[in-house]
Amino acid sequence: MLDRPHQIELDLYAKLRFDWCDKVLTTIDLFCGAGGLTAGFKLAGFRCLYGNDCNPSAIETFRFNHPETHADSREIEVVDPRSVRQMLNMERGELTVLTGGPPCQGFSINAPERFLDDRRNALSYPC
């Protein structure tokens, strides 16, 4: 029995949407949090190979939600892309989509207070 009642329809949608493509559609999710973005891409027929988030609770939830994906809880600044490609046995340029939700609290117009010197700002914009 399926845990999720609509899984059959979602699997059928993904098959119909991408049955013309013989290439495996892949993602890597940076700043993955609990895996919401990965879940959306999965519903569209993509396979997430790797997720990274420095929040231990978030990555624990990501692992639960996406047990088939390698989950990494290190700070993004110490992650070496070459090592990740080697671990995934992936050639340069083989990835379909790089996804992510970098932190924006320091500069978002929706934040109650902006901090232009917030170190997290440099994770999405080169300084």
VOTI-894421 format. One record per residue: residue in three letters; x, z, y of N, C-alpha, C, O in turn. Coordinates in nm, 3 decimals. Layout:
! VOTI-894421
residu | nc1 | nc3 | nc2 | cac1 | cac3 | cac2 | cc1 | cc3 | cc2 | oc1 | oc3 | oc2
ALA | X | Z | Y | X | Z | Y | X | Z | Y | X | Z | Y
...
***
This chain:
! VOTI-894421
residu | nc1 | nc3 | nc2 | cac1 | cac3 | cac2 | cc1 | cc3 | cc2 | oc1 | oc3 | oc2
MET | 0.084 | 0.000 | -0.118 | 0.000 | 0.000 | 0.000 | 0.089 | 0.000 | 0.125 | 0.192 | 0.067 | 0.128
LEU | 0.050 | -0.073 | 0.225 | 0.127 | -0.082 | 0.349 | 0.102 | 0.039 | 0.437 | -0.010 | 0.088 | 0.449
ASP | 0.210 | 0.087 | 0.499 | 0.200 | 0.200 | 0.592 | 0.128 | 0.159 | 0.719 | 0.055 | 0.238 | 0.779
ARG | 0.148 | 0.036 | 0.760 | 0.091 | -0.013 | 0.884 | -0.017 | -0.116 | 0.852 | 0.012 | -0.216 | 0.787
PRO | -0.140 | -0.096 | 0.895 | -0.251 | -0.184 | 0.857 | -0.236 | -0.328 | 0.899 | -0.292 | -0.416 | 0.834
HIS | -0.164 | -0.357 | 1.006 | -0.154 | -0.493 | 1.057 | -0.026 | -0.563 | 1.013 | 0.006 | -0.671 | 1.064
GLN | 0.049 | -0.503 | 0.920 | 0.178 | -0.560 | 0.881 | 0.162 | -0.699 | 0.820 | 0.245 | -0.786 | 0.846
ILE | 0.059 | -0.721 | 0.742 | 0.040 | -0.853 | 0.680 | 0.023 | -0.959 | 0.788 | 0.087 | -1.064 | 0.780
GLU | -0.061 | -0.933 | 0.888 | -0.082 | -1.029 | 0.994 | 0.046 | -1.055 | 1.073 | 0.074 | -1.169 | 1.111
LEU | 0.124 | -0.949 | 1.099 | 0.248 | -0.964 | 1.174 | 0.350 | -1.044 | 1.094 | 0.419 | -1.129 | 1.150
ASP | 0.360 | -1.017 | 0.963 | 0.452 | -1.092 | 0.879 | 0.412 | -1.239 | 0.875 | 0.499 | -1.326 | 0.881
LEU | 0.283 | -1.266 | 0.865 | 0.234 | -1.403 | 0.863 | 0.264 | -1.473 | 0.995 | 0.305 | -1.589 | 0.996
TYR | 0.243 | -1.402 | 1.106 | 0.271 | -1.459 | 1.238 | 0.419 | -1.496 | 1.248 | 0.454 | -1.605 | 1.294
ALA | 0.507 | -1.404 | 1.206 | 0.651 | -1.430 | 1.214 | 0.687 | -1.551 | 1.129 | 0.767 | -1.634 | 1.171
LYS | 0.629 | -1.563 | 1.009 | 0.658 | -1.677 | 0.923 | 0.610 | -1.807 | 0.986 | 0.684 | -1.906 | 0.988
LEU | 0.489 | -1.810 | 1.037 | 0.436 | -1.931 | 1.099 | 0.514 | -1.969 | 1.224 | 0.536 | -2.087 | 1.251
ARG | 0.555 | -1.869 | 1.298 | 0.625 | -1.893 | 1.425 | 0.762 | -1.953 | 1.402 | 0.807 | -2.037 | 1.481
PHE | 0.831 | -1.913 | 1.295 | 0.970 | -1.953 | 1.277 | 0.998 | -2.026 | 1.146 | 1.114 | -2.038 | 1.107
ASP | 0.894 | -2.076 | 1.076 | 0.921 | -2.142 | 0.949 | 0.993 | -2.275 | 0.967 | 1.049 | -2.328 | 0.871
TRP | 0.993 | -2.331 | 1.088 | 1.063 | -2.455 | 1.117 | 1.214 | -2.434 | 1.130 | 1.290 | -2.531 | 1.127
CYS | 1.254 | -2.311 | 1.145 | 1.395 | -2.280 | 1.173 | 1.462 | -2.228 | 1.047 | 1.421 | -2.125 | 0.994
ASP | 1.565 | -2.297 | 0.999 | 1.632 | -2.251 | 0.878 | 1.745 | -2.153 | 0.908 | 1.807 | -2.100 | 0.816
LYS | 1.773 | -2.129 | 1.035 | 1.876 | -2.035 | 1.074 | 1.816 | -1.893 | 1.084 | 1.704 | -1.877 | 1.133
VAL | 1.889 | -1.794 | 1.039 | 1.845 | -1.656 | 1.056 | 1.862 | -1.619 | 1.203 | 1.972 | -1.630 | 1.258
LEU | 1.756 | -1.576 | 1.266 | 1.758 | -1.538 | 1.407 | 1.800 | -1.391 | 1.415 | 1.736 | -1.305 | 1.356
THR | 1.907 | -1.364 | 1.487 | 1.965 | -1.230 | 1.489 | 1.974 | -1.173 | 1.630 | 1.981 | -1.246 | 1.729
THR | 1.973 | -1.039 | 1.636 | 1.993 | -0.969 | 1.762 | 2.092 | -0.855 | 1.743 | 2.114 | -0.806 | 1.632
ILE | 2.149 | -0.814 | 1.853 | 2.222 | -0.688 | 1.866 | 2.157 | -0.619 | 1.985 | 2.138 | -0.680 | 2.090
ASP | 2.122 | -0.492 | 1.968 | 2.049 | -0.418 | 2.072 | 2.138 | -0.308 | 2.130 | 2.168 | -0.209 | 2.063
LEU | 2.179 | -0.327 | 2.255 | 2.261 | -0.226 | 2.324 | 2.169 | -0.139 | 2.409 | 2.068 | -0.186 | 2.460
PHE | 2.204 | -0.011 | 2.422 | 2.117 | 0.087 | 2.490 | 1.981 | 0.085 | 2.419 | 1.877 | 0.080 | 2.483
CYS | 1.984 | 0.089 | 2.287 | 1.864 | 0.062 | 2.206 | 1.758 | 0.170 | 2.209 | 1.643 | 0.142 | 2.177
GLY | 1.793 | 0.291 | 2.248 | 1.694 | 0.398 | 2.247 | 1.635 | 0.413 | 2.109 | 1.707 | 0.407 | 2.010
ALA | 1.504 | 0.433 | 2.100 | 1.436 | 0.451 | 1.972 | 1.411 | 0.320 | 1.900 | 1.371 | 0.321 | 1.783
GLY | 1.433 | 0.207 | 1.967 | 1.421 | 0.078 | 1.901 | 1.298 | -0.003 | 1.934 | 1.258 | -0.088 | 1.854
GLY | 1.238 | 0.021 | 2.047 | 1.119 | -0.053 | 2.086 | 1.145 | -0.202 | 2.105 | 1.066 | -0.285 | 2.060
LEU | 1.253 | -0.236 | 2.172 | 1.288 | -0.376 | 2.193 | 1.317 | -0.444 | 2.059 | 1.276 | -0.557 | 2.035
THR | 1.389 | -0.373 | 1.973 | 1.418 | -0.426 | 1.839 | 1.289 | -0.450 | 1.761 | 1.277 | -0.550 | 1.691
ALA | 1.193 | -0.359 | 1.773 | 1.065 | -0.375 | 1.704 | 0.993 | -0.501 | 1.750 | 0.938 | -0.575 | 1.669
GLY | 0.994 | -0.527 | 1.880 | 0.931 | -0.647 | 1.932 | 0.998 | -0.774 | 1.882 | 0.931 | -0.869 | 1.843
PHE | 1.130 | -0.775 | 1.883 | 1.202 | -0.892 | 1.833 | 1.180 | -0.909 | 1.683 | 1.169 | -1.022 | 1.634
LYS | 1.172 | -0.798 | 1.611 | 1.146 | -0.805 | 1.467 | 1.009 | -0.869 | 1.441 | 0.995 | -0.951 | 1.350
LEU | 0.909 | -0.832 | 1.521 | 0.776 | -0.892 | 1.505 | 0.777 | -1.042 | 1.533 | 0.694 | -1.117 | 1.482
ALA | 0.873 | -1.085 | 1.614 | 0.886 | -1.228 | 1.646 | 0.974 | -1.302 | 1.546 | 0.998 | -1.421 | 1.562
GLY | 1.021 | -1.232 | 1.442 | 1.097 | -1.298 | 1.337 | 1.247 | -1.281 | 1.342 | 1.319 | -1.343 | 1.264
PHE | 1.297 | -1.197 | 1.432 | 1.440 | -1.175 | 1.443 | 1.484 | -1.060 | 1.352 | 1.405 | -0.973 | 1.315
ARG | 1.611 | -1.062 | 1.318 | 1.671 | -0.953 | 1.239 | 1.777 | -0.885 | 1.325 | 1.875 | -0.948 | 1.365
CYS | 1.757 | -0.757 | 1.352 | 1.855 | -0.682 | 1.432 | 1.968 | -0.635 | 1.340 | 1.943 | -0.572 | 1.237
LEU | 2.090 | -0.667 | 1.378 | 2.206 | -0.634 | 1.297 | 2.272 | -0.503 | 1.337 | 2.333 | -0.435 | 1.254
TYR | 2.259 | -0.466 | 1.466 | 2.336 | -0.352 | 1.519 | 2.262 | -0.297 | 1.640 | 2.215 | -0.372 | 1.725
GLY | 2.253 | -0.165 | 1.647 | 2.197 | -0.099 | 1.764 | 2.290 | 0.010 | 1.811 | 2.349 | 0.081 | 1.730
ASN | 2.303 | 0.025 | 1.942 | 2.391 | 0.126 | 1.999 | 2.318 | 0.203 | 2.109 | 2.252 | 0.144 | 2.195
ASP | 2.332 | 0.336 | 2.105 | 2.283 | 0.423 | 2.211 | 2.363 | 0.551 | 2.203 | 2.394 | 0.599 | 2.094
CYS | 2.398 | 0.608 | 2.318 | 2.480 | 0.730 | 2.318 | 2.397 | 0.857 | 2.302 | 2.454 | 0.965 | 2.286
ASN | 2.264 | 0.846 | 2.305 | 2.177 | 0.962 | 2.290 | 2.154 | 0.988 | 2.141 | 2.092 | 0.906 | 2.073
PRO | 2.203 | 1.102 | 2.089 | 2.190 | 1.129 | 1.945 | 2.046 | 1.132 | 1.895 | 2.019 | 1.084 | 1.785
SER | 1.954 | 1.186 | 1.972 | 1.813 | 1.189 | 1.930 | 1.755 | 1.049 | 1.924 | 1.680 | 1.016 | 1.832
ALA | 1.789 | 0.968 | 2.022 | 1.739 | 0.830 | 2.025 | 1.792 | 0.751 | 1.906 | 1.716 | 0.677 | 1.842
ILE | 1.919 | 0.765 | 1.877 | 1.978 | 0.687 | 1.767 | 1.925 | 0.736 | 1.633 | 1.913 | 0.656 | 1.540
GLU | 1.894 | 0.863 | 1.621 | 1.833 | 0.915 | 1.499 | 1.695 | 0.852 | 1.478 | 1.659 | 0.814 | 1.367
THR | 1.619 | 0.840 | 1.586 | 1.488 | 0.775 | 1.579 | 1.504 | 0.627 | 1.549 | 1.426 | 0.570 | 1.472
PHE | 1.603 | 0.562 | 1.611 | 1.631 | 0.421 | 1.585 | 1.659 | 0.401 | 1.436 | 1.606 | 0.308 | 1.375
ARG | 1.743 | 0.488 | 1.378 | 1.775 | 0.477 | 1.235 | 1.649 | 0.490 | 1.149 | 1.634 | 0.418 | 1.050
PHE | 1.560 | 0.580 | 1.187 | 1.435 | 0.597 | 1.113 | 1.348 | 0.472 | 1.125 | 1.292 | 0.426 | 1.025
ASN | 1.337 | 0.418 | 1.246 | 1.252 | 0.301 | 1.270 | 1.310 | 0.172 | 1.213 | 1.235 | 0.081 | 1.177
HIS | 1.442 | 0.164 | 1.205 | 1.510 | 0.040 | 1.163 | 1.621 | 0.072 | 1.063 | 1.739 | 0.054 | 1.094
PRO | 1.585 | 0.118 | 0.944 | 1.686 | 0.162 | 0.847 | 1.779 | 0.050 | 0.799 | 1.888 | 0.079 | 0.750
GLU | 1.738 | -0.075 | 0.814 | 1.819 | -0.188 | 0.769 | 1.926 | -0.227 | 0.871 | 2.010 | -0.313 | 0.843
THR | 1.924 | -0.167 | 0.988 | 2.015 | -0.201 | 1.098 | 2.126 | -0.098 | 1.110 | 2.101 | 0.022 | 1.096
HIS | 2.248 | -0.143 | 1.134 | 2.359 | -0.050 | 1.158 | 2.337 | 0.017 | 1.293 | 2.328 | -0.051 | 1.396
ALA | 2.328 | 0.149 | 1.295 | 2.304 | 0.225 | 1.418 | 2.431 | 0.300 | 1.457 | 2.492 | 0.368 | 1.374
ASP | 2.470 | 0.288 | 1.582 | 2.595 | 0.345 | 1.632 | 2.564 | 0.435 | 1.751 | 2.498 | 0.393 | 1.845
SER | 2.613 | 0.560 | 1.747 | 2.581 | 0.655 | 1.855 | 2.697 | 0.679 | 1.950 | 2.699 | 0.780 | 2.020
ARG | 2.793 | 0.589 | 1.954 | 2.906 | 0.607 | 2.046 | 2.871 | 0.560 | 2.187 | 2.776 | 0.485 | 2.207
GLU | 2.949 | 0.606 | 2.284 | 2.938 | 0.557 | 2.421 | 2.971 | 0.407 | 2.420 | 3.065 | 0.366 | 2.352
ILE | 2.896 | 0.328 | 2.493 | 2.912 | 0.183 | 2.491 | 3.052 | 0.141 | 2.540 | 3.104 | 0.038 | 2.498
GLU | 3.110 | 0.221 | 2.628 | 3.242 | 0.185 | 2.682 | 3.352 | 0.185 | 2.575 | 3.454 | 0.118 | 2.594
VAL | 3.334 | 0.256 | 2.465 | 3.437 | 0.262 | 2.361 | 3.410 | 0.166 | 2.245 | 3.490 | 0.159 | 2.152
VAL | 3.300 | 0.094 | 2.250 | 3.266 | 0.001 | 2.143 | 3.344 | -0.129 | 2.163 | 3.337 | -0.190 | 2.270
ASP | 3.417 | -0.169 | 2.061 | 3.496 | -0.293 | 2.067 | 3.414 | -0.406 | 2.004 | 3.384 | -0.401 | 1.884
PRO | 3.377 | -0.509 | 2.082 | 3.295 | -0.618 | 2.028 | 3.357 | -0.686 | 1.906 | 3.285 | -0.725 | 1.814
ARG | 3.489 | -0.701 | 1.905 | 3.555 | -0.764 | 1.789 | 3.534 | -0.683 | 1.662 | 3.509 | -0.738 | 1.555
SER | 3.544 | -0.550 | 1.676 | 3.524 | -0.463 | 1.560 | 3.381 | -0.472 | 1.508 | 3.357 | -0.471 | 1.387
VAL | 3.285 | -0.480 | 1.601 | 3.145 | -0.492 | 1.561 | 3.124 | -0.624 | 1.487 | 3.060 | -0.626 | 1.382
ARG | 3.179 | -0.735 | 1.540 | 3.166 | -0.864 | 1.472 | 3.229 | -0.860 | 1.334 | 3.173 | -0.914 | 1.238
GLN | 3.346 | -0.797 | 1.322 | 3.411 | -0.786 | 1.192 | 3.325 | -0.705 | 1.095 | 3.307 | -0.744 | 0.979
MET | 3.272 | -0.592 | 1.142 | 3.189 | -0.506 | 1.058 | 3.067 | -0.583 | 1.007 | 3.024 | -0.566 | 0.893
LEU | 3.010 | -0.669 | 1.094 | 2.890 | -0.746 | 1.059 | 2.924 | -0.878 | 0.990 | 2.834 | -0.953 | 0.953
ASN | 3.053 | -0.905 | 0.973 | 3.099 | -1.031 | 0.914 | 3.040 | -1.150 | 0.990 | 2.982 | -1.241 | 0.931
MET | 3.056 | -1.147 | 1.120 | 2.995 | -1.245 | 1.209 | 3.103 | -1.316 | 1.289 | 3.196 | -1.254 | 1.340
GLU | 3.089 | -1.447 | 1.299 | 3.180 | -1.526 | 1.379 | 3.138 | -1.523 | 1.525 | 3.021 | -1.500 | 1.556
ARG | 3.233 | -1.546 | 1.614 | 3.205 | -1.553 | 1.757 | 3.104 | -1.666 | 1.783 | 3.121 | -1.778 | 1.734
GLY | 3.000 | -1.637 | 1.861 | 2.898 | -1.735 | 1.893 | 2.786 | -1.746 | 1.792 | 2.694 | -1.825 | 1.812
GLU | 2.791 | -1.669 | 1.687 | 2.689 | -1.676 | 1.581 | 2.562 | -1.597 | 1.613 | 2.456 | -1.627 | 1.558
LEU | 2.571 | -1.499 | 1.701 | 2.456 | -1.416 | 1.737 | 2.353 | -1.498 | 1.814 | 2.389 | -1.578 | 1.901
THR | 2.224 | -1.479 | 1.783 | 2.119 | -1.553 | 1.852 | 2.089 | -1.492 | 1.989 | 2.088 | -1.563 | 2.089
VAL | 2.065 | -1.358 | 1.994 | 2.027 | -1.292 | 2.119 | 2.093 | -1.155 | 2.129 | 2.092 | -1.078 | 2.033
LEU | 2.149 | -1.125 | 2.245 | 2.198 | -0.992 | 2.276 | 2.092 | -0.926 | 2.363 | 2.064 | -0.974 | 2.473
THR | 2.034 | -0.816 | 2.315 | 1.929 | -0.747 | 2.390 | 1.980 | -0.612 | 2.439 | 2.084 | -0.565 | 2.393
GLY | 1.907 | -0.551 | 2.531 | 1.944 | -0.418 | 2.574 | 1.864 | -0.371 | 2.693 | 1.807 | -0.450 | 2.768
GLY | 1.862 | -0.242 | 2.709 | 1.793 | -0.180 | 2.821 | 1.886 | -0.082 | 2.890 | 1.870 | 0.039 | 2.874
PRO | 1.984 | -0.131 | 2.966 | 2.081 | -0.041 | 3.029 | 2.014 | 0.054 | 3.128 | 1.911 | 0.022 | 3.186
PRO | 2.074 | 0.171 | 3.146 | 2.016 | 0.270 | 3.237 | 2.013 | 0.219 | 3.381 | 2.106 | 0.152 | 3.426
CYS | 1.905 | 0.252 | 3.451 | 1.892 | 0.206 | 3.589 | 1.852 | 0.320 | 3.683 | 1.815 | 0.295 | 3.798
GLN | 1.858 | 0.445 | 3.636 | 1.812 | 0.557 | 3.717 | 1.883 | 0.568 | 3.851 | 1.824 | 0.612 | 3.949
GLY | 2.010 | 0.529 | 3.855 | 2.086 | 0.545 | 3.977 | 2.048 | 0.449 | 4.089 | 2.072 | 0.478 | 4.206
PHE | 1.988 | 0.335 | 4.054 | 1.958 | 0.236 | 4.158 | 1.815 | 0.183 | 4.155 | 1.780 | 0.100 | 4.239
SER | 1.733 | 0.227 | 4.062 | 1.597 | 0.176 | 4.051 | 1.514 | 0.212 | 4.173 | 1.524 | 0.323 | 4.226
ILE | 1.431 | 0.117 | 4.219 | 1.343 | 0.147 | 4.332 | 1.232 | 0.244 | 4.290 | 1.166 | 0.302 | 4.375
ASN | 1.212 | 0.260 | 4.160 | 1.111 | 0.353 | 4.110 | 1.163 | 0.495 | 4.091 | 1.085 | 0.587 | 4.066
ALA | 1.293 | 0.512 | 4.104 | 1.350 | 0.646 | 4.089 | 1.314 | 0.731 | 4.212 | 1.313 | 0.679 | 4.324
PRO | 1.286 | 0.858 | 4.192 | 1.252 | 0.942 | 4.307 | 1.366 | 0.952 | 4.408 | 1.344 | 0.970 | 4.527
GLU | 1.488 | 0.940 | 4.358 | 1.605 | 0.947 | 4.444 | 1.712 | 0.854 | 4.385 | 1.734 | 0.856 | 4.264
ARG | 1.777 | 0.774 | 4.466 | 1.881 | 0.683 | 4.417 | 2.018 | 0.742 | 4.440 | 2.043 | 0.808 | 4.541
PHE | 2.106 | 0.716 | 4.343 | 2.244 | 0.763 | 4.352 | 2.335 | 0.644 | 4.326 | 2.358 | 0.608 | 4.210
LEU | 2.386 | 0.584 | 4.431 | 2.468 | 0.466 | 4.414 | 2.600 | 0.495 | 4.346 | 2.664 | 0.403 | 4.294
ASP | 2.643 | 0.622 | 4.345 | 2.768 | 0.656 | 4.279 | 2.747 | 0.707 | 4.136 | 2.842 | 0.757 | 4.075
ASP | 2.626 | 0.695 | 4.081 | 2.595 | 0.733 | 3.943 | 2.680 | 0.647 | 3.850 | 2.675 | 0.524 | 3.861
ARG | 2.757 | 0.706 | 3.761 | 2.848 | 0.631 | 3.674 | 2.774 | 0.533 | 3.582 | 2.832 | 0.433 | 3.539
ARG | 2.650 | 0.562 | 3.552 | 2.572 | 0.473 | 3.465 | 2.543 | 0.338 | 3.532 | 2.515 | 0.240 | 3.463
ASN | 2.549 | 0.331 | 3.664 | 2.525 | 0.205 | 3.734 | 2.625 | 0.097 | 3.689 | 2.591 | -0.021 | 3.684
ALA | 2.746 | 0.137 | 3.658 | 2.849 | 0.043 | 3.620 | 2.828 | -0.015 | 3.478 | 2.897 | -0.109 | 3.439
LEU | 2.735 | 0.041 | 3.403 | 2.710 | -0.010 | 3.269 | 2.633 | -0.141 | 3.270 | 2.639 | -0.217 | 3.174
SER | 2.562 | -0.169 | 3.378 | 2.489 | -0.295 | 3.385 | 2.543 | -0.391 | 3.490 | 2.516 | -0.511 | 3.484
TYR | 2.617 | -0.342 | 3.584 | 2.677 | -0.425 | 3.688 | 2.826 | -0.396 | 3.695 | 2.865 | -0.280 | 3.705
PRO | 2.910 | -0.500 | 3.690 | 3.054 | -0.474 | 3.704 | 3.087 | -0.421 | 3.842 | 3.035 | -0.468 | 3.943
CYS | 3.173 | -0.322 | 3.845 | 3.214 | -0.262 | 3.974 | 3.354 | -0.306 | 4.011 | 3.405 | -0.266 | 4.116
***
